[in-house]
Amino acid sequence: MPRVFLSFRKPDSRWLRDRVYRALSDRLGAHEVFKSGRSIPPGADFAEILRRQAAECELMCVLIGPGWLDARGEDGARLLDRAHDWVRLEIATALRAGNRVVPVLLGDATMLPDASALPAEIAELGRLQFLRVPETHLPEGLAHLGDAVTGLLADAAPAVEPGHGTGPAADPEPSVTMTAHVSGGGSAYQAARDQTIRQA
């Protein structure tokens, strides 16, 4: 079962989305990263697989580009306002399951949607601390993302019970303090915040 689920809207920032997938696959292994176009085999029940993966993943990265919030269908209706929209369903499923959900903003200017602009069942997304993958510093941004995701997965790993380890306890690992610098605008929650993430 892949530990990381990538939720995305297909027409939105495709080239950056693909770079994120490759970077995380190289860092964690492709088997640890779920991306619908690559992870669902032909003939499989994609609806069942998407729901199960969203419910059972340890970490969902919601990839948000400039067109994510206001994407519309042929009828002009906003996709997120449809109860059966797959992006909405994926995020709602992960939140209900209590999984960690991290918004990942693609590009330098993309802002975290305000909670009031989101359907009620996923409004929490607009209050969650985000990560950013900027175009202007892409290699550094992808490395930062990989470090953060690796650290979050390590935090989620079950602790080893005393007496069940394979050797003496190791010295505590050094920690790295990573600061999310937030651009202006967006919701009031988007203040800069320090995160201490264990070194991978």
Disulfide bonds with the S-S distance in Angstrom:
none
